[in-house]
Amino acid sequence: MADEHEPRTSWTFLTQHARVLLMISRDPQVRVRDLAAACGLTERAVQAVITDLESAGYLTRTRHGRRNHYRVARHTHFRHPAEAQHEISGFLEMFADLSPPTGTDGTPDGRPDDRHGHRHDRDRDY
């Protein structure tokens, strides 16, 4: 008999589109490769999500040399009629200070830095 604590399915509250948009809002110059790694998607899937978000007016993409620079349209509204009266800016702000998944932030021990790249005393080993 299956463990009662195991989920029946592997679903999450945030969609791939929401996760990619959040990461782009945190770092407008993020690479597709880094988005894919952090979101657990293929680069092709991330490209498709970015295209969807751009087509729907949630972000714009401009080329700066060899890199893309993204701009999130924070005052656009949610797509579903149940939330359509709300701008996405509140959603983005709610998740703005979350750290990236463990081990993907570039710190030697995988502990998250704050949004500005600084470690806090509570995170230091003494």
C-alpha positions, 0 to 999 in steps of 0.5 A: 500500500502506498505511503499516505504522505506521498502526493497522488500526482506531481503538481505545483501551485505555480505554472511554468509560465509563472515561474519563468516570469518570476525569474525574469522579473528578478533578473531581466538579463537572465540566460535561457540556459539558467532559466531552464536549469532553475525551472527544471525545463528544457531550453526549448520549453523555456523559449516557448514560454517566453514566446507565449509571455511576449505574445500575450504582452507580459514581457518584451525582449530586446537584444543587447549584443549577444544577450537578451534583455527582458522587460516585464509589463508589471501592470498587465492583468491576469488572464483568467476571468477570476483574477482578471481585475488584478495586475500581475505586479502584486504577484511578482512582488510577493515572490520577488525576494525568494532565493533561487533553488539550492545550489543554483545561486553561485554560492560555494555552499549552495546557501542563498544570498539576498537579492543583492548578492550579500550573505546575512549573518544568520547564514554564516558558519561560526 
